[in-house]
Each structure stands twice: as structure tokens, then as C-alpha cells.
Amino acid sequence: MPTLAIVRHGQSLWNLENRFTGWVDVPLTPKGIEEARAGGERLTGMQFDVAYTSTLIRAQETLRIIQETARFDLPVIRDQALNERHYGDLQGLNKAQTAKEYGEQQVHIWRRSFATPPPNGEALKDTAARTLPFFQRAILGDIAQGKNVLVVAHGNSNRSIVMQLDDLSEEAVLALELGTGVPVVYELDESGAVRDKSILE
């Protein structure tokens, strides 16, 4: 059965600084580099045919470190469809300061609502609307050919994929947390149906 491994990038500088990142290109922290390396160690010994990542450097660098650590040499496909959720006017703002300015309840809605976007940004629903068609066409297209696929992307683009694979409701996906650098490994049949799942913590 084909294998699909999904990894959220390691800690970024703005994760550390508690800032909304979205599509802003920020690097990994030293901790993020270590998380990527640990993810690569957990995937060592597995076989993959192709890797997918976003157009953002924190995901690409995480993938590079995973490949280096696990001694993979995979063709890499980069696509904006796998980018993090766009946080619009919140990008670059400190989360705690934003809560003081707009109120904790409003910021919680922007961060955690499935359908309510921040100003000029995306809700998780919008992220899923661009991530899932690409996932179904390209990534599950490879799975249908029997290929093993590694995806290194972001918290919300990955949550969109996991939501579909695990058949999560809109409420359930809001509680889903994906650890930085932690591989989530699925065994799928060639139709894309899940046969097994493991989290390599």
C-alpha cells in the first residue's frame, strides 16, 4: 500500500515571537532546525518517491533538512496551494497585542473559526478550498500510481489534508493540533482510502 507522510515545518522565527506569519517568508529558528532533523530521523528507513512542499522557505528548509538527515534524494514539487493560511491584515502582528487591540474573543474567532476569516485574509475553509483540489489532483494522483509521497507544509494546509483523510467535522478540525517537525504517516490504498495511521513523535 502507498505511504503518505505529512510533516509541519519546524519552528519559525515568528512562531517563536508569537506573531501571525501566514505567507510572510521567515526562516527556521535553531529549535526549528532541530525539529526538522528529528523528523528526518523518524522517517529514516522509509521509502519515498516524491516530495511536495509550499513556496515558503520555512517548509522548503524543513524538507531539505529531512532529506539530508534521512538520506533521501527525492524530486521536489513546490506549489502555492500548500502555503500556510493567509492571515491578511494580521500578518506580522504579535498575537497577544492583537488580542488586546481587537479583544480576545474576536481574535479567537479569526484564529479558530472554520469559516470566519481575519480582515483581508483566509479562514481555514478558504485554505482548504485551495489546498484540497491540489491534494486530490497531484498528491492522490501519485498515490493512485502506487507512489510513496512526503508532504512538508504548514499547520493549516496540513490540517486541511488531515481533515479530509480522517473525515473530521468542521468542529473537530478546529481542535486538531499538528506538532512542528512531527511526521503523520498514513498507509493508503490506491483509491486514497486510509488503511492505517501513525504519528511519529
Secondary structure, DSSP 8 states (H G I E B T S, - for coil): --EEEEEE---BHHHHTTB--TT----B-HHHHHHHHHHHHHHTT---SEEEE-SSHHHHHHHHHHHHHHT----EEE-GGGS----GGGTT-BHHHHHHHH-HHHHHHHHH-SS---TTS--HHHHHHHHHHHIIIIIHHHHHTT--EEEEE-HHHHHHHHHHHTT--HHHHHT----BT--EEEEE-TTS-EEEEEE--
